[in-house]
Amino acid sequence: MDWHVPFLVLTAALAAFATLMLWRVRRQHRTVEHRVAITRAREAAFIGILQRLPAARKLDEVLLETVHAIERTIPDCIGSIQLIEKGKIRNGAAPGLPKFYNDLLEGLSVAEGVGSCGSAAALREPVIVEDVFDHPYWAPYKEIARQAGFAACWSQPVMQSDGAVIATFSTYYRTKRAPTEDELSTIRAFAEILRLAIEQFRNRVALMDAKNAAQSASRAKSRFLSMMSHELRTPLNAIIGFSDVLRLELFGPRDLPIYQDYADNIHRSGRHLLDLVNQILDVSRVEAGKLELKMENLPLPAALTDVLQIEGGALLKKALRVHLGNCEDLSVRADGQSLRQLLLNVVDNAIKYSPAGGTIEIEAKQSNGRVTVSVADEGPGVPPDKLDQLGLPFVSFADPEMVDSMQSIGLGLSISRALAEAMDGEIHFDNRPQRGFQVGITLPAAPR
């Protein structure tokens, strides 16, 4: 045998082997380059999301940045983030999907079979649907998918450390499509960075809310101290001043008629101080849960008449008219003393802020086993953005420098709210359409 033949065969085999090895090396090199490119794209995306986070005022901004980032990383996908709140799907960010599709998703209940997103959230695991037209989870939504223009949808649940699903991170595709391992890894990584971004944003918002609440409480305390200082000094100065006139007999013997007026002023000032102390004690008693109630069936007209008689002097002084609607047949289930104080606080507030010669309207109606009493005045009302602060202790919108008839230390409505809630009721506040303010008290109706 010619020795050249085996040599040629060996040479050919070695050449083929070298070609194969070179192809493998090049393929591995391309794979490594591809994965390096993916890693760099992920890192760039994550840096972009984290840089957006501190300056974002709304969560939508963070979600939108995340969607744009996944669309840059997987170029043929349409990114979508849906938030999960109380078992419902809420639109997060999906700018590449049609509006009608996003609107249809809004409010859907999370459950297996509700597309990819609803199923992933319910199962707490990824749901990869390569063909939405041939998958049971999409059976009810085939035509919607056709109109929206996509054929595949992969969804990854976004879960907190306690296992609660807070969102789904999904990618849609125009054609039927199965994911590669790199794409699945990318989506899992994005879901994790999305979890961190949502949690950090919400933590930052919670911290800001706590800071604002603390600052608001501090301002309320300062305002209360300012008002309380004014309220206490005024009657104390009167008591000291008039008692000095009596003690020193500055206008002659004490049997002169003028001293009776001074004694009356001392009495009124003392009563005012006592009322202030009682209000503070009422707040303390309510907050400590030491309010003792004796619930009974009470006719509403009698309670309102009693309050209006007590306030008769204040009504006369400002020439106020009271329009009392028909409530003869209404009774409530309440504690007598607490009901009287509740109504007295609300009516007194209406008198305090009503203009001289104005009208206070008191109406009552019964519905679904509840009685609602509304007291409306013609005063200046409350700034709309401040309504939710009413009923909090020491919150008042009265000016500390205003005359005594307009003074408020911010305890009356706070006590009123606590009393209403203690009797299984509620109180709400609102501005009237034209001018004025209205307080509504709702209590259980007395059984007939």
Helices and strands as residue ranges (DSSP letters): H 4-55, H 59-73, E 78-85, E 88-93, H 99-105, H 115-123, E 127-129, G 132-134, G 136-141, H 142-148, E 152-159, E 165-173, H 181-248, H 258-287, E 295-299, H 300-310, H 312-317, E 321-324, E 331-335, H 336-353, E 359-367, E 370-377, G 384-389, G 404-406, H 412-422, E 426-431, E 437-444
